[in-house]
Amino acid sequence: MPPHLSADRPAAQPPGRGSVDALISQARRLKGDVDAVRRDTQSDGSDPQERWQRALCDLALHQLDDLDEHLGQLRDGPLPSPAATPPAPERDSLLSRVGSAEWNLLTDEASWSAELFQILGRDPAAAPLTLDELPSVVLDEDRRRLMAMVTDCLVDAKPIDGEFRIVRPDGEARTVHMMGEPVLDSDGSTSSMWAVLRDVSELRRSQRAVSETRDSLQRHRAHTEHRLAVELQEAVLPPRRGSLRLPHRGPQTLDLAARCLRSSTSAMIGGDWYDALELADGETLLSVGDLTGHGVAVASGMAALLGAVRGMAMAGTQPGQLMSWLNQLLDATVQPALGSAVCCRYRPDTRTLTWAQAGHPAPLLFRDGTGRRLNAPDGVLLGATPGAVYAQAEETLEVGDLLVLHTDGLVPGHSAADSVNLLLDLGPRLGETDTAQDCVRLVVDEFGESEREGDACVLVARVTY
C-alpha cells in the first residue's frame, strides 16, 4: 500500500523561471521543426509511407503542445485560489483539455474547475457530479474500470491513474485520463479525493491514426514483397502448366511436368524450386531443392542458387561435385543459409540416371504400378558443413518408368517417412496415367488441398523412349 498523504502538505514551489523558460524555448523550436517536416510530407494521401509519416508528425505536435502547456504551468506556479477564478478558456484551447475536481466525502460536496465542466460538456451553472453520479456519464463498458479505480483510491489509498470514455450531453464521446489521490484527515481516514482529468481524445485519435497507417504500410510492404517474390520465382522456374518434352530436337526421351504448391498459412514465398534443363551434351538436368526462409531475400537466393546449378550442369559438372561446390557457395555468402537439394543427370542413350542429394528426400521410382525410394548416397545439408563431400549414385531406367522428385512438405501433416509411404501408395493409380501432367494432377488432387505450413514442389519425369 502506498504511504498515506497529508491533507495539509505545503504547496510545491515552482523552479526558477530562467531554466523553465529555456525549456519552453527549446520545446517551441522543436515544435517548429516538426511542423516543417509535417509540411514537407504533404501529399494526396495515396502513399502509405507518407500517410504514416504525417500521422507521426501530428501525434508529435499534439504532445509538444501539451509539453508547452505543462511547462508554462510549471513556470507560473500553482493556480490562484478559487475566489480569483479566471474566465474559462476557449473550448479548443490547450488549457481546456485539463480540469480538476475534489470530492468531499464528509459533506458529499463536489468542486470542479471550469475546464472540467467544458471537458464533460456540462453547464457551468449546474451542480458538479458527485462520485456516485460520475459513472452516469461514462460508457457502459468503461464504468466498471472507473468504479474500481475510485474504490481502490478510497479504500486502499491507491493513486488513480487510468482512462475511460465519457459521453457528453450532445452525444459526443471523449476519452479522459484521470489522475488522483485520497486526502487524509488528522486521524488518517480518507476525507476527500482530488483528481486531475485530462481530455486525451485528440492524442488517442492521433495515436490510432499512427497505428492504422503503420499497419497499412506494413500490409502494403508485405503485399509488395509477396508480389516481387512470386514474380522472381515465376521468372526463374520452368513453366508449370502443361507438359515439357525433352530434348527439343530428336527423339523426345522424357515427358516432364511440375507444380509448386503454396503455403496455406503464410503469405510469404519460400525458397522451393524445381528445374528441368536440356544440357549441351544431350543429357537432361533434373533438380528440386529448398532454401530455408521466406520472402524476397530467400527468393533471390533461390534464383542465384538455381543459376549456379544450371551453369555448373551446363559445363558438365557431375552431381556429386556440383553439390560440393553449391555447399561452398552457400558457406561463402554474406548471409549464410541452409538448403537441401537433389540433382540428377539423365543420359538418354543408356537411360542412366546419375544423382546426388544434400539432406533432401530421395527420388521415388515407379515401375509397372509399384514404387520404391532410391537408395540415397551420402550428403549433408547445403551450407551446414564447410568442405563437405557428396557421393553420387546411378540408376538404370526403363521405358515407362516414372520418376518423382519433391521437396519437404508435399504431404502436409505427416512425417517424412509417412509422406514417402503415402506417395508410394499412389503407385497403381500413377501406373494408369498417360502423361507426366496426369501424374502431377493426381498428386495435387490427393495432397494439394490440405493445409500446409510451407511451400512444396513436385517434378515428374516419365521415360518415353
KOLMI-242338 format. One record per residue (C-alpha): residue in one letter; x, y, z. Coordinates in steps of 0.5 Angstrom, whole numbers, plus 2048, in hexadecimal, padded with zeros to 3 digits. Layout:
% residues N
+---------+-----+-----+-----+
: residuo :  xx :  yy :  zz :
+---------+-----+-----+-----+
:       A :   X :   Y :   Z :
...
+---------+-----+-----+-----+
END
This chain:
% residues 465
+---------+-----+-----+-----+
: residuo :  xx :  yy :  zz :
+---------+-----+-----+-----+
:       M : 800 : 800 : 800 :
:       P : 803 : 807 : 7FE :
:       P : 804 : 80C : 804 :
:       H : 7FE : 810 : 807 :
:       L : 7FE : 817 : 804 :
:       S : 7FE : 81D : 809 :
:       A : 7F8 : 822 : 808 :
:       D : 7FC : 828 : 80A :
:       R : 802 : 827 : 806 :
:       P : 806 : 82D : 803 :
:       A : 805 : 82F : 7FC :
:       A : 80A : 82E : 7F8 :
:       Q : 80F : 834 : 7F6 :
:       P : 810 : 835 : 7EE :
:       P : 817 : 834 : 7EC :
:       G : 81B : 83A : 7E9 :
:       R : 818 : 83E : 7E4 :
:       G : 81E : 83E : 7E0 :
:       S : 81F : 837 : 7DF :
:       V : 818 : 835 : 7DD :
:       D : 818 : 83B : 7D8 :
:       A : 81E : 838 : 7D5 :
:       L : 81A : 831 : 7D4 :
:       I : 814 : 835 : 7D2 :
:       S : 818 : 838 : 7CC :
:       Q : 81B : 831 : 7CA :
:       A : 814 : 82E : 7CA :
:       R : 812 : 833 : 7C6 :
:       R : 818 : 833 : 7C1 :
:       L : 817 : 82B : 7C1 :
:       K : 80F : 82C : 7BF :
:       G : 811 : 831 : 7B9 :
:       D : 816 : 82C : 7B7 :
:       V : 811 : 826 : 7B7 :
:       D : 80C : 82B : 7B4 :
:       A : 810 : 82C : 7AE :
:       V : 811 : 824 : 7AD :
:       R : 80A : 823 : 7AD :
:       R : 809 : 829 : 7A8 :
:       D : 80E : 825 : 7A3 :
:       T : 80B : 81F : 7A4 :
:       Q : 804 : 821 : 7A1 :
:       S : 801 : 81D : 79B :
:       D : 7FB : 81B : 798 :
:       G : 7FB : 815 : 79D :
:       S : 7FC : 80F : 798 :
:       D : 803 : 80D : 79B :
:       P : 802 : 809 : 7A2 :
:       Q : 809 : 80B : 7A4 :
:       E : 807 : 813 : 7A3 :
:       R : 801 : 812 : 7A7 :
:       W : 805 : 80E : 7AC :
:       Q : 80A : 814 : 7AD :
:       R : 804 : 819 : 7AD :
:       A : 801 : 816 : 7B3 :
:       L : 807 : 815 : 7B7 :
:       C : 808 : 81D : 7B6 :
:       D : 801 : 81E : 7B8 :
:       L : 802 : 81A : 7BE :
:       A : 809 : 81D : 7C0 :
:       L : 806 : 824 : 7BF :
:       H : 800 : 822 : 7C4 :
:       Q : 805 : 820 : 7C9 :
:       L : 809 : 826 : 7C8 :
:       D : 803 : 82B : 7C9 :
:       D : 802 : 827 : 7D0 :
:       L : 809 : 828 : 7D2 :
:       D : 809 : 82F : 7D0 :
:       E : 803 : 830 : 7D5 :
:       H : 805 : 82C : 7DA :
:       L : 80C : 830 : 7DA :
:       G : 808 : 836 : 7DB :
:       Q : 804 : 834 : 7E1 :
:       L : 80B : 832 : 7E4 :
:       R : 80E : 839 : 7E3 :
:       D : 808 : 83C : 7E5 :
:       G : 807 : 838 : 7EC :
:       P : 800 : 836 : 7EF :
:       L : 7FA : 839 : 7EC :
:       P : 7F7 : 83E : 7F0 :
:       S : 7F1 : 83D : 7F6 :
:       P : 7EA : 83B : 7F3 :
:       A : 7E8 : 842 : 7F5 :
:       A : 7EC : 845 : 7F0 :
:       T : 7EA : 840 : 7EA :
:       P : 7EC : 843 : 7E3 :
:       P : 7E7 : 843 : 7DE :
:       A : 7E6 : 83C : 7DB :
:       P : 7EB : 83B : 7D5 :
:       E : 7E8 : 839 : 7CE :
:       R : 7E6 : 832 : 7CC :
:       D : 7EB : 830 : 7C8 :
:       S : 7F1 : 834 : 7CB :
:       L : 7F6 : 82F : 7CF :
:       L : 7F4 : 831 : 7D6 :
:       S : 7ED : 82F : 7D4 :
:       R : 7F0 : 828 : 7D4 :
:       V : 7F2 : 827 : 7DB :
:       G : 7ED : 828 : 7E1 :
:       S : 7ED : 827 : 7E8 :
:       A : 7E8 : 824 : 7EE :
:       E : 7E7 : 823 : 7F5 :
:       W : 7E2 : 81F : 7F8 :
:       N : 7E1 : 820 : 800 :
:       L : 7DF : 819 : 803 :
:       L : 7DC : 81C : 809 :
:       T : 7D8 : 821 : 806 :
:       D : 7D6 : 81E : 800 :
:       E : 7D8 : 824 : 7FC :
:       A : 7DC : 825 : 7F6 :
:       S : 7E0 : 82A : 7F3 :
:       W : 7E2 : 82B : 7EC :
:       S : 7E6 : 82F : 7E8 :
:       A : 7E3 : 833 : 7E2 :
:       E : 7E8 : 82F : 7DD :
:       L : 7E5 : 828 : 7E0 :
:       F : 7DD : 82B : 7DE :
:       Q : 7E0 : 82C : 7D7 :
:       I : 7E3 : 825 : 7D6 :
:       L : 7DD : 822 : 7D8 :
:       G : 7D8 : 826 : 7D4 :
:       R : 7D4 : 829 : 7DA :
:       D : 7D1 : 82F : 7DC :
:       P : 7D6 : 833 : 7E1 :
:       A : 7D0 : 835 : 7E5 :
:       A : 7CE : 82E : 7E6 :
:       A : 7D0 : 82B : 7EC :
:       P : 7D6 : 826 : 7EC :
:       L : 7D5 : 81F : 7EB :
:       T : 7D6 : 81B : 7F2 :
:       L : 7DB : 815 : 7F2 :
:       D : 7D4 : 811 : 7F2 :
:       E : 7D2 : 815 : 7EC :
:       L : 7D8 : 815 : 7E8 :
:       P : 7D7 : 80E : 7E5 :
:       S : 7D1 : 810 : 7E2 :
:       V : 7D5 : 814 : 7DC :
:       V : 7DA : 80E : 7DB :
:       L : 7D9 : 809 : 7D5 :
:       D : 7D6 : 802 : 7D8 :
:       E : 7DC : 7FE : 7D6 :
:       D : 7E1 : 803 : 7DA :
:       R : 7DC : 804 : 7E0 :
:       R : 7DF : 7FE : 7E4 :
:       R : 7E6 : 801 : 7E3 :
:       L : 7E4 : 808 : 7E6 :
:       M : 7E1 : 805 : 7EC :
:       A : 7E7 : 800 : 7ED :
:       M : 7EC : 806 : 7ED :
:       V : 7E8 : 80A : 7F2 :
:       T : 7E6 : 804 : 7F6 :
:       D : 7EE : 803 : 7F7 :
:       C : 7EF : 80A : 7F8 :
:       L : 7EA : 80B : 7FE :
:       V : 7EB : 804 : 801 :
:       D : 7F3 : 803 : 800 :
:       A : 7F5 : 80A : 7FF :
:       K : 7F8 : 808 : 7F8 :
:       P : 7F9 : 80D : 7F3 :
:       I : 7F4 : 80E : 7ED :
:       D : 7F8 : 80D : 7E6 :
:       G : 7F3 : 80B : 7E0 :
:       E : 7EF : 80D : 7DB :
:       F : 7E8 : 80C : 7D9 :
:       R : 7E3 : 80F : 7D4 :
:       I : 7DD : 813 : 7D5 :
:       V : 7D7 : 815 : 7D1 :
:       R : 7D5 : 81D : 7D1 :
:       P : 7CE : 81F : 7D1 :
:       D : 7CF : 821 : 7CA :
:       G : 7D0 : 819 : 7C9 :
:       E : 7D8 : 81A : 7C7 :
:       A : 7DD : 815 : 7CA :
:       R : 7E3 : 817 : 7CD :
:       T : 7E9 : 814 : 7D0 :
:       V : 7EB : 816 : 7D7 :
:       H : 7F1 : 815 : 7DB :
:       M : 7F0 : 815 : 7E3 :
:       M : 7F6 : 816 : 7E8 :
:       G : 7F4 : 817 : 7EF :
:       E : 7F6 : 815 : 7F7 :
:       P : 7F2 : 815 : 7FD :
:       V : 7F2 : 81B : 802 :
:       L : 7F3 : 818 : 809 :
:       D : 7F1 : 81C : 810 :
:       S : 7F5 : 81C : 816 :
:       D : 7F3 : 815 : 818 :
:       G : 7F5 : 812 : 812 :
:       S : 7EE : 811 : 80F :
:       T : 7EC : 813 : 808 :
:       S : 7E8 : 81A : 808 :
:       S : 7E8 : 81B : 801 :
:       M : 7EB : 81A : 7FA :
:       W : 7EE : 81E : 7F5 :
:       A : 7F0 : 81D : 7EE :
:       V : 7F2 : 820 : 7E7 :
:       L : 7EE : 81E : 7E1 :
:       R : 7F1 : 81F : 7DA :
:       D : 7EE : 81E : 7D3 :
:       V : 7F2 : 81A : 7CF :
:       S : 7ED : 819 : 7CA :
:       E : 7F2 : 81C : 7C4 :
:       L : 7F8 : 819 : 7C7 :
:       R : 7F5 : 812 : 7C6 :
:       R : 7F2 : 814 : 7C0 :
:       S : 7F9 : 815 : 7BD :
:       Q : 7FC : 80F : 7C0 :
:       R : 7F6 : 80B : 7BD :
:       A : 7F8 : 80E : 7B6 :
:       V : 7FF : 80D : 7B7 :
:       S : 7FE : 805 : 7B9 :
:       E : 7F9 : 805 : 7B3 :
:       T : 7FE : 808 : 7AE :
:       R : 803 : 804 : 7B0 :
:       D : 7FF : 7FD : 7B0 :
:       S : 7FD : 800 : 7A9 :
:       L : 804 : 801 : 7A7 :
:       Q : 806 : 7FA : 7A9 :
:       R : 801 : 7F7 : 7A5 :
:       H : 803 : 7FB : 79F :
:       R : 80A : 7F9 : 7A0 :
:       A : 808 : 7F1 : 7A1 :
:       H : 804 : 7F1 : 79B :
:       T : 80A : 7F5 : 797 :
:       E : 80F : 7F0 : 79A :
:       H : 80A : 7EA : 798 :
:       R : 809 : 7EC : 791 :
:       L : 810 : 7ED : 790 :
:       A : 812 : 7E6 : 793 :
:       V : 80C : 7E3 : 78E :
:       E : 80F : 7E7 : 788 :
:       L : 816 : 7E5 : 78A :
:       Q : 814 : 7DD : 78B :
:       E : 810 : 7DD : 784 :
:       A : 815 : 7E0 : 780 :
:       V : 81B : 7DB : 782 :
:       L : 817 : 7D5 : 782 :
:       P : 815 : 7D1 : 77C :
:       P : 80D : 7D2 : 77A :
:       R : 809 : 7CD : 77F :
:       R : 803 : 7CD : 77A :
:       G : 803 : 7C7 : 775 :
:       S : 808 : 7C2 : 774 :
:       L : 80F : 7C3 : 772 :
:       R : 812 : 7BE : 76D :
:       L : 81A : 7BE : 76C :
:       P : 81E : 7BE : 769 :
:       H : 81B : 7C3 : 764 :
:       R : 81F : 7C0 : 75E :
:       G : 81F : 7B9 : 75C :
:       P : 81B : 7B3 : 760 :
:       Q : 817 : 7B6 : 766 :
:       T : 81A : 7B2 : 76B :
:       L : 817 : 7B5 : 771 :
:       D : 810 : 7B7 : 773 :
:       L : 810 : 7BD : 778 :
:       A : 80B : 7C0 : 77D :
:       A : 80C : 7C4 : 783 :
:       R : 808 : 7C8 : 788 :
:       C : 809 : 7CD : 78E :
:       L : 804 : 7CD : 794 :
:       R : 803 : 7D3 : 798 :
:       S : 803 : 7D3 : 7A0 :
:       S : 7FC : 7D4 : 7A2 :
:       T : 7FE : 7D7 : 7A9 :
:       S : 804 : 7DC : 7A6 :
:       A : 803 : 7E2 : 7A1 :
:       M : 80B : 7E1 : 7A0 :
:       I : 80E : 7DE : 79B :
:       G : 813 : 7D8 : 79D :
:       G : 81A : 7D6 : 799 :
:       D : 817 : 7D0 : 796 :
:       W : 819 : 7CE : 78F :
:       Y : 819 : 7C9 : 789 :
:       D : 81C : 7C9 : 783 :
:       A : 81D : 7C5 : 77C :
:       L : 822 : 7C7 : 777 :
:       E : 825 : 7C4 : 771 :
:       L : 82D : 7C4 : 771 :
:       A : 832 : 7C6 : 76C :
:       D : 834 : 7BE : 76C :
:       G : 82D : 7BC : 76A :
:       E : 82C : 7BA : 772 :
:       T : 826 : 7BD : 776 :
:       L : 827 : 7C0 : 77D :
:       L : 821 : 7BF : 782 :
:       S : 821 : 7C2 : 788 :
:       V : 81D : 7C4 : 78E :
:       G : 81F : 7C8 : 795 :
:       D : 81D : 7CC : 79A :
:       L : 821 : 7D2 : 79D :
:       T : 81F : 7D4 : 7A4 :
:       G : 81B : 7DA : 7A6 :
:       H : 815 : 7DE : 7A3 :
:       G : 815 : 7E5 : 79F :
:       V : 818 : 7E9 : 799 :
:       A : 81F : 7E7 : 79C :
:       V : 81E : 7E0 : 79C :
:       A : 81B : 7E0 : 795 :
:       S : 821 : 7E4 : 793 :
:       G : 826 : 7DF : 796 :
:       M : 822 : 7D9 : 793 :
:       A : 823 : 7DD : 78C :
:       A : 82A : 7DD : 78D :
:       L : 82B : 7D6 : 78F :
:       L : 827 : 7D3 : 789 :
:       G : 82B : 7D8 : 785 :
:       A : 831 : 7D4 : 788 :
:       V : 82E : 7CD : 787 :
:       R : 82D : 7CF : 77F :
:       G : 833 : 7D2 : 77E :
:       M : 837 : 7CC : 781 :
:       A : 833 : 7C7 : 77E :
:       M : 834 : 7CA : 777 :
:       A : 83B : 7CA : 778 :
:       G : 83B : 7C2 : 779 :
:       T : 83C : 7C2 : 781 :
:       Q : 839 : 7BC : 784 :
:       P : 834 : 7BC : 789 :
:       G : 839 : 7BA : 78F :
:       Q : 83E : 7BF : 78D :
:       L : 838 : 7C4 : 78C :
:       M : 835 : 7C3 : 793 :
:       S : 83C : 7C4 : 796 :
:       W : 83D : 7CB : 792 :
:       L : 836 : 7CD : 794 :
:       N : 838 : 7CC : 79B :
:       Q : 83E : 7D0 : 79B :
:       L : 83A : 7D6 : 797 :
:       L : 835 : 7D6 : 79D :
:       D : 83A : 7D6 : 7A2 :
:       A : 83D : 7DC : 79F :
:       T : 837 : 7E0 : 79E :
:       V : 837 : 7E6 : 7A3 :
:       Q : 830 : 7E4 : 7A6 :
:       P : 831 : 7DC : 7A7 :
:       A : 82C : 7D8 : 7A5 :
:       L : 82A : 7D1 : 7A5 :
:       G : 827 : 7CD : 7A0 :
:       S : 825 : 7C6 : 79D :
:       A : 825 : 7C3 : 796 :
:       V : 825 : 7BD : 791 :
:       C : 829 : 7BE : 78B :
:       C : 828 : 7B9 : 785 :
:       R : 82B : 7B8 : 77E :
:       Y : 828 : 7B3 : 77A :
:       R : 82B : 7B0 : 774 :
:       P : 826 : 7AE : 76F :
:       D : 82A : 7AA : 76A :
:       T : 82C : 7A5 : 770 :
:       R : 826 : 7A7 : 774 :
:       T : 82A : 7A8 : 77A :
:       L : 829 : 7AD : 780 :
:       T : 82F : 7B0 : 784 :
:       W : 82D : 7B3 : 78A :
:       A : 82F : 7B6 : 791 :
:       Q : 82B : 7B9 : 797 :
:       A : 82C : 7BE : 79C :
:       G : 828 : 7BD : 7A2 :
:       H : 822 : 7BC : 79D :
:       P : 81C : 7B7 : 79C :
:       A : 81F : 7B2 : 797 :
:       P : 81B : 7B1 : 791 :
:       L : 816 : 7AC : 790 :
:       L : 816 : 7A7 : 78A :
:       F : 80F : 7A4 : 788 :
:       R : 80F : 79E : 783 :
:       D : 809 : 79A : 781 :
:       G : 805 : 79D : 786 :
:       T : 80A : 79B : 78C :
:       G : 80E : 7A1 : 78F :
:       R : 814 : 7A1 : 793 :
:       R : 819 : 7A6 : 796 :
:       L : 820 : 7A6 : 793 :
:       N : 826 : 7A5 : 798 :
:       A : 829 : 7AC : 79A :
:       P : 830 : 7AD : 799 :
:       D : 833 : 7B1 : 79F :
:       G : 832 : 7B8 : 79F :
:       V : 831 : 7BD : 7A5 :
:       L : 82D : 7C4 : 7A4 :
:       L : 830 : 7C9 : 7A0 :
:       G : 833 : 7CF : 7A4 :
:       A : 834 : 7CA : 7AA :
:       T : 83B : 7C8 : 7AA :
:       P : 841 : 7CB : 7A6 :
:       G : 844 : 7C6 : 7A2 :
:       A : 83F : 7C1 : 7A2 :
:       V : 840 : 7BB : 79C :
:       Y : 83A : 7B9 : 799 :
:       A : 839 : 7B2 : 796 :
:       Q : 835 : 7B0 : 790 :
:       A : 831 : 7AA : 78D :
:       E : 82F : 7A7 : 787 :
:       E : 828 : 7A4 : 785 :
:       T : 826 : 7A1 : 77E :
:       L : 81F : 7A3 : 77C :
:       E : 81B : 79F : 777 :
:       V : 815 : 7A2 : 772 :
:       G : 80F : 7A3 : 776 :
:       D : 813 : 7A5 : 77D :
:       L : 810 : 7AB : 781 :
:       L : 815 : 7AF : 785 :
:       V : 812 : 7B3 : 78A :
:       L : 816 : 7B9 : 78D :
:       H : 813 : 7BD : 793 :
:       T : 815 : 7C2 : 799 :
:       D : 813 : 7C1 : 7A0 :
:       G : 80C : 7C2 : 7A2 :
:       L : 809 : 7C0 : 79C :
:       V : 804 : 7BB : 7A0 :
:       P : 803 : 7C0 : 7A6 :
:       G : 801 : 7BE : 7AD :
:       H : 806 : 7B8 : 7AC :
:       S : 80D : 7B6 : 7AE :
:       A : 812 : 7B5 : 7A8 :
:       A : 811 : 7AD : 7A9 :
:       D : 80A : 7AD : 7A9 :
:       S : 80A : 7B2 : 7A3 :
:       V : 80E : 7AE : 79F :
:       N : 809 : 7A8 : 7A0 :
:       L : 803 : 7AC : 79E :
:       L : 807 : 7AE : 798 :
:       L : 809 : 7A6 : 796 :
:       D : 801 : 7A4 : 798 :
:       L : 800 : 7A8 : 791 :
:       G : 804 : 7A3 : 78D :
:       P : 7FE : 79F : 78A :
:       R : 7FA : 7A6 : 788 :
:       L : 800 : 7A9 : 785 :
:       G : 801 : 7A3 : 781 :
:       E : 7FB : 7A4 : 77E :
:       T : 7FC : 7AB : 77C :
:       D : 7FE : 7AD : 774 :
:       T : 803 : 7B3 : 775 :
:       A : 807 : 7B7 : 77B :
:       Q : 802 : 7BC : 77B :
:       D : 7FD : 7B7 : 77D :
:       C : 801 : 7B5 : 783 :
:       V : 802 : 7BC : 785 :
:       R : 7FB : 7BD : 785 :
:       L : 7FA : 7B6 : 789 :
:       V : 7FF : 7B8 : 78F :
:       V : 7FC : 7BF : 78F :
:       D : 7F5 : 7BD : 790 :
:       E : 7F7 : 7B8 : 795 :
:       F : 7FB : 7BD : 799 :
:       G : 7FB : 7C4 : 797 :
:       E : 7F4 : 7C6 : 79A :
:       S : 7F7 : 7C4 : 7A1 :
:       E : 7F9 : 7CA : 7A6 :
:       R : 801 : 7CA : 7A5 :
:       E : 805 : 7CF : 7A9 :
:       G : 80A : 7D0 : 7A4 :
:       D : 80B : 7D0 : 79C :
:       A : 80D : 7C9 : 798 :
:       C : 80F : 7C7 : 791 :
:       V : 80E : 7C0 : 78E :
:       L : 811 : 7BF : 787 :
:       V : 80F : 7B8 : 783 :
:       A : 813 : 7B5 : 77D :
:       R : 811 : 7B0 : 779 :
:       V : 815 : 7AC : 775 :
:       T : 812 : 7AC : 76E :
:       Y : 818 : 7A9 : 769 :
+---------+-----+-----+-----+
END
